[in-house]
Amino acid sequence: MPNTSFAVMTKARSKFGKRLTDKDYNSLLACQSVAEVMSYLKSYTRYSKALEDMNERDVHRGRLEALLRQNLFYEFDSLCRYDSSISSGLSKYIIESIEVEQIVRFLILLNSNSTDKFIYQFPSYFASHTDIDINALANAKNYDEFLSVLSSSPYHNILKEFEPDEKGRLPVSDIETRLYEYVYSNLYQIIDKKAKGVEKKELKSMFSTIIDYNIFSTILRLKKYYKLPPDVIKNSLMVKYSNINKRVIDQMCKAESSGEVFTIMQSTNNGRLINKIGYVYASDISPRVKYRLARKNMRFSNNPSVVMISYMFVSETELMNIICLIEGIRYKLDTKKIQSLLIY
């Protein structure tokens, strides 16, 4: 293994060793305010440098979350600067994922005539890492103007296939699926081109399992909350890179209850992981599986690219935990309730 590859594994595992501990989570759960959470993170955890300029007496929840997200992005960007054979491809995957996330968020706001909120929620640190003109996007007032802003982006050919309905609303779920298909298509091309042997197998296994559970979660959500017919649900799924047999996906889409969807999913190879994780809500399953896979790879994989992206997923989960803690404390939720929602 080249020295640079060894270095990225060492660095990622060193950072992994500094993640929040059970003791940290217990201390955070005991906090009575967002300011106390920030003070603890700043004083006793690896987030001290990221939060060094924040004032405990004037803490803003949105600012705290933005700084933590920025810290996560810069950490991964730093790891990708090591000369791993596939690091540039993983970096591109992260950047495209954020771009798609922001595009989808804008379209949701466009559907509700609330695009004025877009720029205030945009992660400003990301502006220098994307070719999308964020200010022009924020000023777009309709779908035609939106398409014009994105005319030179790789997403334009996908987006131009859609148009608002007679009420001016866009099929955001369908657009999101198509955009993420593009992101994963690029990712898998990079994996096929630059990864070999066990490294390729581990990367594809991890991402395919994540996609499988995203499909499972999407089917449950669209059935339970939107009561959509099977064919509409199927069109909203990103099945191209899934390990689930198409016949099985059809069965889940046609299932008459959530319980039946669970039973069908648990009959698949990846679906057996459901019985091995603790969860409170069905929506918890996909992120818990993702975290479980990442934790396992951090400990046992010998491939730098696998360790690197797994560290990103572990850190992403930790960030979600912190946000969950902040929201729970802010709204005075019961400590046990907040703890049940954390993944660690």
C-alpha positions in Angstrom: 0.0 0.0 0.0 1.4 3.4 -1.0 2.4 5.7 1.9 -0.2 8.3 0.9 -3.0 5.6 1.1 -1.7 4.5 4.5 -1.7 8.1 5.6 -5.4 8.7 4.7 -6.4 5.5 6.6 -4.4 6.5 9.6 -5.8 10.1 9.6 -9.4 8.9 9.2 -9.1 6.3 11.9 -7.4 8.9 14.2 -10.4 11.2 13.7 -12.7 8.3 14.2 -11.1 7.7 17.6 -12.1 11.3 18.6 -15.8 10.9 17.9 -18.3 11.6 20.7 -18.4 8.9 23.4 -21.2 7.6 25.5 -20.0 10.0 28.3 -20.2 12.9 25.9 -23.7 12.0 24.8 -24.8 11.7 28.5 -23.3 15.1 29.2 -25.0 16.6 26.2 -28.4 15.1 27.1 -28.1 16.7 30.5 -27.8 20.2 28.9 -30.7 22.6 29.5 -30.2 24.9 26.6 -28.6 25.3 23.1 -26.0 27.5 24.7 -25.0 24.7 27.1 -24.7 22.2 24.2 -22.4 24.6 22.4 -20.4 25.3 25.5 -19.8 21.6 26.0 -18.9 20.9 22.4 -16.5 23.9 22.4 -14.9 22.9 25.7 -14.6 19.1 25.7 -14.9 17.7 22.1 -13.1 17.7 18.8 -15.4 20.5 17.7 -13.6 23.1 19.9 -11.7 24.6 17.0 -14.7 24.8 14.7 -16.6 26.7 17.4 -13.8 28.8 18.8 -15.3 32.1 17.5 -18.8 31.4 18.8 -20.0 33.3 21.9 -21.9 31.2 24.5 -23.9 34.2 25.5 -25.2 34.9 22.0 -25.5 31.5 20.4 -27.8 31.0 17.4 -29.0 27.5 16.6 -28.8 28.0 12.8 -25.3 29.4 13.1 -24.2 26.5 15.3 -25.5 24.0 12.8 -23.9 25.8 9.9 -20.5 25.8 11.5 -20.7 22.1 12.3 -21.7 21.3 8.7 -18.9 23.4 7.4 -16.5 21.6 9.7 -17.6 18.2 8.4 -17.2 19.3 4.8 -13.7 20.7 5.3 -12.7 17.5 7.2 -13.7 15.4 4.2 -12.1 17.8 1.8 -8.9 17.5 3.8 -8.9 13.7 3.6 -9.6 13.8 -0.1 -6.4 15.9 -0.7 -4.4 12.8 0.1 -3.3 10.9 -3.0 -5.8 8.1 -2.8 -6.5 6.6 -6.2 -10.3 7.2 -5.9 -10.3 10.2 -3.5 -11.1 12.7 -6.3 -14.1 10.6 -7.3 -15.5 10.5 -3.8 -14.9 14.2 -3.4 -16.9 14.7 -6.6 -19.7 12.5 -5.2 -20.0 14.6 -2.1 -20.0 17.9 -4.0 -22.7 16.6 -6.5 -24.8 15.3 -3.6 -24.8 18.7 -1.9 -25.6 20.4 -5.3 -28.5 18.1 -5.8 -29.7 18.6 -2.2 -29.7 22.4 -2.8 -31.4 22.1 -6.2 -34.1 20.0 -4.6 -34.5 22.4 -1.7 -34.9 25.3 -4.1 -37.6 23.4 -6.1 -39.5 22.7 -2.9 -39.4 26.4 -2.0 -40.4 27.2 -5.6 -43.5 25.0 -5.2 -44.5 26.9 -2.1 -43.6 30.4 -3.5 -40.9 30.8 -0.8 -37.7 31.0 -2.8 -36.7 34.1 -0.8 -35.7 31.7 2.0 -33.2 29.9 -0.2 -30.2 32.1 0.2 -30.6 32.4 4.0 -30.4 28.6 4.4 -27.7 28.0 1.8 -24.4 26.7 3.2 -22.2 29.7 2.3 -18.9 27.7 2.7 -20.0 25.6 -0.3 -20.2 28.5 -2.7 -16.6 28.3 -3.7 -16.9 24.5 -4.4 -19.7 24.7 -7.0 -19.9 26.1 -10.5 -23.6 26.9 -9.9 -24.3 30.7 -9.6 -25.9 30.7 -6.2 -26.9 34.3 -6.3 -28.6 34.0 -9.7 -30.3 30.8 -8.5 -31.6 32.6 -5.4 -33.1 35.3 -7.6 -35.0 32.9 -10.0 -38.7 33.4 -9.7 -40.0 30.6 -11.9 -38.9 27.3 -13.4 -37.8 28.9 -16.7 -35.5 31.3 -14.9 -34.3 28.4 -12.7 -33.5 26.4 -15.9 -31.7 29.3 -17.4 -29.4 29.6 -14.3 -28.5 25.9 -14.6 -28.2 25.9 -18.4 -24.5 25.2 -18.3 -24.6 22.7 -15.4 -24.6 18.9 -16.0 -28.1 18.8 -14.4 -29.8 20.9 -17.1 -30.5 18.0 -19.5 -32.3 16.2 -16.7 -34.2 19.2 -15.4 -35.4 20.4 -18.8 -37.5 17.2 -19.2 -39.8 18.4 -16.4 -42.3 21.2 -16.3 -44.8 22.6 -13.8 -48.4 21.2 -13.9 -51.5 23.4 -14.5 -51.2 24.5 -10.8 -47.6 25.5 -11.3 -46.3 22.7 -9.1 -43.3 20.5 -10.0 -42.9 16.7 -9.4 -40.0 17.2 -7.0 -39.8 13.6 -5.9 -39.4 12.4 -9.6 -36.8 15.1 -10.3 -34.8 14.2 -7.1 -34.7 10.6 -8.2 -33.4 11.4 -11.6 -30.8 13.8 -10.2 -29.5 11.2 -7.7 -29.4 8.6 -10.5 -27.0 10.9 -12.3 -24.9 11.3 -9.1 -24.6 7.6 -8.5 -24.0 6.9 -12.2 -20.9 9.1 -12.0 -19.9 7.5 -8.7 -20.1 3.9 -10.0 -18.2 4.9 -13.2 -15.3 6.2 -10.9 -15.4 3.0 -8.8 -15.3 0.8 -12.0 -12.5 2.8 -13.4 -10.2 3.4 -10.4 -11.0 0.7 -7.8 -10.0 -2.9 -8.1 -10.6 -6.2 -6.4 -11.7 -6.1 -2.8 -11.8 -2.3 -2.7 -14.3 -2.2 -5.6 -16.4 -4.9 -4.0 -16.5 -3.2 -0.6 -17.4 0.2 -2.2 -20.2 -1.2 -4.3 -21.6 -3.3 -1.5 -21.7 -0.4 0.8 -23.4 2.0 -1.6 -25.8 -0.6 -3.0 -26.9 -1.5 0.6 -27.5 2.2 1.3 -29.6 2.5 -1.9 -31.5 -0.7 -1.0 -32.6 0.8 2.3 -33.4 4.2 0.7 -35.7 2.3 -1.6 -37.3 0.5 1.3 -37.8 3.8 3.2 -39.2 5.6 0.2 -41.8 2.9 -0.4 -42.9 3.0 3.2 -43.2 6.8 3.2 -45.0 7.0 -0.1 -47.5 4.3 0.9 -48.1 5.6 4.4 -48.2 9.3 3.9 -49.2 9.8 0.3 -51.2 6.7 -0.5 -49.7 6.5 -4.0 -50.4 3.7 -6.4 -47.7 1.0 -7.1 -46.7 2.3 -10.5 -46.2 5.9 -9.2 -44.2 4.6 -6.3 -42.0 2.5 -8.5 -41.2 5.5 -10.8 -40.0 7.4 -7.7 -37.3 4.7 -6.9 -33.7 4.6 -7.8 -33.5 1.0 -8.7 -30.6 0.9 -11.2 -27.9 0.3 -8.5 -30.0 -1.7 -6.1 -29.2 -5.3 -5.1 -32.9 -6.0 -4.6 -34.5 -8.1 -7.3 -36.9 -6.1 -9.5 -39.7 -8.6 -8.8 -39.2 -8.0 -5.0 -39.4 -4.3 -5.6 -42.6 -4.8 -7.5 -44.0 -6.8 -4.5 -43.1 -4.1 -2.0 -44.7 -1.4 -4.2 -47.9 -3.5 -4.5 -48.0 -4.5 -0.8 -51.2 -3.5 1.0 -49.6 -2.6 4.3 -46.4 -1.4 5.9 -46.1 -4.7 7.7 -46.1 -6.5 4.4 -43.4 -4.2 3.0 -41.3 -5.1 6.1 -41.8 -8.8 5.6 -40.8 -8.7 2.0 -37.7 -6.5 2.7 -36.6 -8.9 5.5 -36.7 -11.8 3.1 -33.9 -10.2 1.0 -30.2 -10.6 1.8 -29.6 -7.0 2.9 -33.1 -6.8 4.5 -31.9 -9.1 7.3 -30.0 -6.2 8.8 -33.4 -4.9 10.0 -33.4 -7.5 12.8 -29.8 -6.5 13.9 -30.4 -2.8 14.6 -32.5 -1.0 17.2 -34.9 1.5 15.9 -37.9 3.5 17.1 -39.4 4.6 13.8 -39.2 3.1 10.3 -37.5 6.2 9.1 -34.7 5.4 11.5 -33.8 2.2 9.7 -32.0 3.5 6.7 -29.6 5.9 8.6 -29.0 3.2 11.2 -28.0 0.7 8.6 -25.7 3.2 6.9 -24.1 4.0 10.3 -23.7 0.3 11.1 -22.0 -0.4 7.7 -19.7 2.6 8.2 -18.7 1.6 11.7 -17.9 -1.9 10.5 -15.7 -0.6 7.7 -13.9 1.8 9.9 -12.8 -1.1 12.1 -12.1 -3.8 9.5 -11.6 -2.5 6.0 -8.0 -2.3 4.7 -9.0 0.0 1.8 -8.3 3.7 2.2 -11.2 4.8 0.0 -13.7 2.7 2.0 -12.3 3.9 5.3 -12.4 7.5 4.1 -16.1 7.5 2.9 -17.1 5.5 6.0 -15.6 8.1 8.2 -17.6 10.7 6.4 -20.8 8.7 7.0 -20.0 8.2 10.7 -19.3 12.0 11.1 -22.5 12.8 9.2 -24.4 10.7 11.6 -22.8 12.3 14.6 -23.7 15.7 13.2 -27.3 14.6 12.8 -27.2 13.4 16.5 -26.1 16.9 17.6 -28.8 18.6 15.6 -31.3 16.2 17.1 -30.1 17.0 20.5 -30.3 20.7 19.9 -33.8 20.5 18.5 -34.9 18.2 21.4 -33.5 20.5 24.1 -34.9 23.6 22.3 -38.4 22.1 22.3 -38.1 20.7 25.8 -38.5 17.0 24.8 -38.1 14.3 27.4 -34.4 13.2 27.7 -35.3 9.5 27.1 -37.2 10.5 23.9 -34.2 12.4 22.6 -31.8 9.6 23.4 -34.0 7.1 21.6 -33.5 9.1 18.4 -29.8 9.2 18.5 -27.6 6.8 16.5 -24.4 5.8 18.2 
